[in-house]
Amino acid sequence: MKKELQLYFQPKVDLKKSEIMGSECLVRWIKDGKLYKSPGEFIPVAETSGLILDLDKYVLSEACRQIEIWESSNMNGQKISVNISGVHFKQKRIIDTSKSVLNRFKIPKGSVELEITEGIFLEDIEEAADTLIELKALGFGISIDDFGTGYSSFKYLSRLPINRIKIDKSFIENIGNIENDIAITKMIISMGKLLNLNVIAEGVETKEQLNLLIENGCTEVQGYYFGKPMPLKEYEKFYRINKDKIDVLYFQKLFKIG
């Protein structure tokens, strides 16, 4: 099965710097050159069967391997985010997994960010904080994925050593049409600023969504508006072509930079 799993990369864009800030690493099951099963199909099965620990380790290993390769090329300085399952985190195996991977690959600190859904912190915030502190000490960044769909509390955000929160795409889809989604998105951006956290919006597909996010101070985005998840070679080509061609003047004008 591992031979059929491929990493795909979706670009993340820093609007203030007008540059590709890195990518999110996503796993796809490819068979005979085609998508065999979607992540929504095989990841839940992996979680219930216990195979998710091996899957997480595989994806994290391959992401770190790629960072190590890029560091010795003209794509050095790349940053990748990797999703870690709640099962892996709750079973307290993520520290051992991370140490094992870092023993194999030499990567710069901060070049890999672990994305963890907010729901896993509800059971024991103190214990979660201890685990995240260890992960940060190993050199990983920490991002809260699907933010806004669960607890979304100042209390845990202020007590956890995190770098970034990601606005769930369900709010972005209707940001131009549903007032509650606009209000929630504004609240998350404001919350991030108050706590000095980076905020990234996922699922950005239209210029209208992008402009509304910019108007409300969101400076990091990912979504089909800029690029879909791509296999490695396609992403590398995309990066080399576009890394210096994001519309700098357009975003500088919107943010009143310079």
VOZARO-423343 format. One record per residue (C-alpha): residue number from 1; residue in three letters; x, y, z. Coordinates in nm, 2 decimals, padded with zeros to 4 digits. Layout:
BEGIN
pos,code,c1,c2,c3
NUM,ALA,X,Y,Z
...
# end
This chain:
BEGIN
pos,code,c1,c2,c3
1,MET,00.00,00.00,00.00
2,LYS,00.28,00.25,00.09
3,LYS,00.40,00.23,-00.27
4,GLU,00.06,00.36,-00.38
5,LEU,00.05,00.65,-00.13
6,GLN,00.18,00.98,-00.27
7,LEU,00.24,01.31,-00.12
8,TYR,00.06,01.61,-00.27
9,PHE,00.16,01.97,-00.19
10,GLN,-00.08,02.27,-00.18
11,PRO,00.09,02.61,-00.18
12,LYS,00.04,02.85,00.11
13,VAL,00.07,03.22,00.03
14,ASP,00.18,03.50,00.26
15,LEU,-00.01,03.80,00.12
16,LYS,00.19,04.07,00.30
17,LYS,00.52,03.94,00.16
18,SER,00.35,03.84,-00.17
19,GLU,00.53,03.51,-00.17
20,ILE,00.47,03.14,-00.14
21,MET,00.54,03.07,00.22
22,GLY,00.54,02.69,00.19
23,SER,00.29,02.41,00.14
24,GLU,00.06,02.17,00.32
25,CYS,00.16,01.81,00.27
26,LEU,-00.14,01.59,00.19
27,VAL,-00.15,01.21,00.12
28,ARG,-00.33,01.06,-00.18
29,TRP,-00.39,00.69,-00.26
30,ILE,-00.30,00.65,-00.62
31,LYS,-00.36,00.32,-00.81
32,ASP,-00.29,00.26,-01.18
33,GLY,-00.22,00.63,-01.22
34,LYS,-00.56,00.74,-01.08
35,LEU,-00.70,00.84,-00.74
36,TYR,-00.81,00.51,-00.58
37,LYS,-00.97,00.63,-00.26
38,SER,-01.00,00.97,-00.12
39,PRO,-00.85,01.06,00.22
40,GLY,-01.21,01.09,00.36
41,GLU,-01.25,00.72,00.28
42,PHE,-00.92,00.56,00.39
43,ILE,-00.81,00.78,00.68
44,PRO,-01.11,00.69,00.90
45,VAL,-01.05,00.32,00.83
46,ALA,-00.68,00.37,00.92
47,GLU,-00.78,00.54,01.25
48,THR,-01.02,00.26,01.35
49,SER,-00.78,-00.02,01.25
50,GLY,-00.48,00.13,01.43
51,LEU,-00.29,00.18,01.10
52,ILE,-00.31,00.56,01.14
53,LEU,00.01,00.56,01.35
54,ASP,00.21,00.40,01.06
55,LEU,00.04,00.63,00.81
56,ASP,00.13,00.94,01.01
57,LYS,00.48,00.83,01.05
58,TYR,00.51,00.76,00.68
59,VAL,00.38,01.10,00.58
60,LEU,00.59,01.29,00.84
61,SER,00.90,01.09,00.72
62,GLU,00.84,01.17,00.36
63,ALA,00.78,01.53,00.43
64,CYS,01.11,01.56,00.63
65,ARG,01.29,01.36,00.35
66,GLN,01.16,01.62,00.10
67,ILE,01.27,01.91,00.32
68,GLU,01.62,01.76,00.34
69,ILE,01.64,01.72,-00.04
70,TRP,01.51,02.08,-00.10
71,GLU,01.76,02.22,00.15
72,SER,02.05,02.10,-00.08
73,SER,01.88,02.25,-00.39
74,ASN,01.75,02.59,-00.51
75,MET,01.43,02.53,-00.32
76,ASN,01.59,02.56,00.02
77,GLY,01.40,02.74,00.29
78,GLN,01.08,02.56,00.22
79,LYS,00.83,02.49,00.50
80,ILE,00.58,02.21,00.50
81,SER,00.28,02.15,00.73
82,VAL,00.18,01.79,00.81
83,ASN,-00.15,01.67,00.96
84,ILE,-00.13,01.45,01.27
85,SER,-00.43,01.24,01.37
86,GLY,-00.59,01.29,01.70
87,VAL,-00.55,00.92,01.76
88,HIS,-00.17,00.95,01.74
89,PHE,-00.17,01.25,01.97
90,LYS,-00.40,01.10,02.23
91,GLN,-00.21,00.77,02.25
92,LYS,00.10,00.98,02.34
93,ARG,00.30,00.82,02.06
94,ILE,00.37,01.14,01.86
95,ILE,00.68,01.23,02.06
96,ASP,00.85,00.89,01.99
97,THR,00.74,00.91,01.62
98,SER,00.89,01.26,01.58
99,LYS,01.22,01.17,01.75
100,SER,01.25,00.86,01.53
101,VAL,01.19,01.06,01.21
102,LEU,01.43,01.34,01.32
103,ASN,01.70,01.08,01.38
104,ARG,01.68,00.99,01.01
105,PHE,01.66,01.33,00.85
106,LYS,01.84,01.65,00.92
107,ILE,01.61,01.95,00.87
108,PRO,01.61,02.31,00.99
109,LYS,01.41,02.39,01.30
110,GLY,01.07,02.53,01.21
111,SER,01.07,02.38,00.86
112,VAL,00.79,02.14,00.95
113,GLU,00.47,02.24,01.11
114,LEU,00.24,01.98,01.27
115,GLU,-00.13,02.05,01.22
116,ILE,-00.36,01.91,01.49
117,THR,-00.73,01.95,01.52
118,GLU,-00.86,02.16,01.81
119,GLY,-01.09,01.89,01.95
120,ILE,-00.81,01.68,02.09
121,PHE,-00.72,01.94,02.35
122,LEU,-01.05,01.93,02.53
123,GLU,-00.99,01.62,02.75
124,ASP,-00.67,01.75,02.92
125,ILE,-00.53,02.08,02.82
126,GLU,-00.23,02.06,03.06
127,GLU,-00.13,01.72,02.92
128,ALA,-00.17,01.85,02.57
129,ALA,00.04,02.15,02.65
130,ASP,00.32,01.93,02.78
131,THR,00.32,01.73,02.46
132,LEU,00.32,02.04,02.24
133,ILE,00.61,02.19,02.44
134,GLU,00.81,01.87,02.37
135,LEU,00.73,01.89,02.00
136,LYS,00.83,02.25,01.98
137,ALA,01.16,02.17,02.16
138,LEU,01.22,01.92,01.89
139,GLY,01.19,02.20,01.63
140,PHE,00.84,02.16,01.50
141,GLY,00.59,02.44,01.46
142,ILE,00.24,02.38,01.58
143,SER,-00.08,02.47,01.40
144,ILE,-00.44,02.42,01.51
145,ASP,-00.64,02.28,01.22
146,ASP,-01.01,02.33,01.14
147,PHE,-01.03,02.62,01.39
148,GLY,-01.38,02.75,01.47
149,THR,-01.55,02.41,01.44
150,GLY,-01.50,02.31,01.80
151,TYR,-01.41,02.47,02.13
152,SER,-01.24,02.78,01.99
153,SER,-01.16,02.91,02.34
154,PHE,-00.92,03.19,02.44
155,LYS,-00.85,02.97,02.74
156,TYR,-00.68,02.69,02.56
157,LEU,-00.52,02.92,02.29
158,SER,-00.35,03.12,02.56
159,ARG,-00.22,02.81,02.74
160,LEU,-00.09,02.61,02.44
161,PRO,00.24,02.68,02.27
162,ILE,00.11,02.72,01.92
163,ASN,00.23,02.92,01.62
164,ARG,-00.07,02.93,01.39
165,ILE,-00.45,02.88,01.37
166,LYS,-00.62,02.77,01.05
167,ILE,-00.97,02.90,00.97
168,ASP,-01.18,02.60,00.86
169,LYS,-01.28,02.61,00.50
170,SER,-01.65,02.57,00.59
171,PHE,-01.65,02.93,00.70
172,ILE,-01.46,03.05,00.39
173,GLU,-01.70,02.88,00.14
174,ASN,-01.99,03.11,00.24
175,ILE,-01.80,03.41,00.37
176,GLY,-01.96,03.64,00.11
177,ASN,-02.31,03.52,00.16
178,ILE,-02.37,03.42,00.52
179,GLU,-02.33,03.69,00.79
180,ASN,-02.25,03.44,01.07
181,ASP,-01.96,03.30,00.87
182,ILE,-01.82,03.65,00.81
183,ALA,-01.86,03.73,01.19
184,ILE,-01.69,03.40,01.29
185,THR,-01.40,03.46,01.05
186,LYS,-01.35,03.82,01.17
187,MET,-01.36,03.69,01.53
188,ILE,-01.09,03.42,01.46
189,ILE,-00.86,03.68,01.29
190,SER,-00.90,03.92,01.58
191,MET,-00.84,03.64,01.83
192,GLY,-00.52,03.55,01.65
193,LYS,-00.40,03.90,01.65
194,LEU,-00.47,03.95,02.02
195,LEU,-00.27,03.64,02.10
196,ASN,00.01,03.72,01.85
197,LEU,-00.07,03.41,01.65
198,ASN,-00.05,03.37,01.27
199,VAL,-00.39,03.30,01.11
200,ILE,-00.43,03.12,00.78
201,ALA,-00.75,03.07,00.59
202,GLU,-00.80,02.75,00.39
203,GLY,-01.04,02.68,00.10
204,VAL,-00.99,03.02,-00.07
205,GLU,-01.13,02.97,-00.42
206,THR,-01.25,03.31,-00.54
207,LYS,-01.13,03.67,-00.55
208,GLU,-01.44,03.78,-00.35
209,GLN,-01.33,03.54,-00.06
210,LEU,-00.98,03.67,-00.09
211,ASN,-01.07,04.03,-00.08
212,LEU,-01.30,03.98,00.22
213,LEU,-01.02,03.81,00.41
214,ILE,-00.78,04.08,00.32
215,GLU,-01.03,04.35,00.43
216,ASN,-01.04,04.18,00.77
217,GLY,-00.67,04.15,00.82
218,CYS,-00.60,03.79,00.72
219,THR,-00.25,03.77,00.57
220,GLU,-00.21,03.40,00.50
221,VAL,-00.42,03.18,00.27
222,GLN,-00.43,02.86,00.08
223,GLY,-00.68,02.72,-00.17
224,TYR,-00.76,02.67,-00.53
225,TYR,-00.75,03.04,-00.60
226,PHE,-00.37,03.01,-00.58
227,GLY,-00.31,02.64,-00.64
228,LYS,-00.46,02.29,-00.59
229,PRO,-00.28,02.01,-00.41
230,MET,-00.02,01.88,-00.66
231,PRO,00.21,01.58,-00.69
232,LEU,00.58,01.66,-00.61
233,LYS,00.72,01.74,-00.95
234,GLU,00.42,01.95,-01.04
235,TYR,00.45,02.15,-00.72
236,GLU,00.82,02.20,-00.77
237,LYS,00.75,02.34,-01.12
238,PHE,00.47,02.56,-00.98
239,TYR,00.69,02.70,-00.71
240,ARG,00.98,02.78,-00.94
241,ILE,00.75,02.96,-01.19
242,ASN,00.54,03.15,-00.93
243,LYS,00.77,03.21,-00.63
244,ASP,00.86,03.56,-00.76
245,LYS,00.54,03.63,-00.96
246,ILE,00.27,03.67,-00.71
247,ASP,00.11,04.01,-00.77
248,VAL,00.32,04.22,-00.52
249,LEU,00.17,04.56,-00.61
250,TYR,-00.18,04.43,-00.58
251,PHE,-00.14,04.30,-00.23
252,GLN,00.08,04.59,-00.12
253,LYS,-00.19,04.83,-00.22
254,LEU,-00.46,04.64,-00.03
255,PHE,-00.25,04.63,00.28
256,LYS,-00.11,04.98,00.23
257,ILE,00.25,04.86,00.25
258,GLY,00.53,05.07,00.15
# end
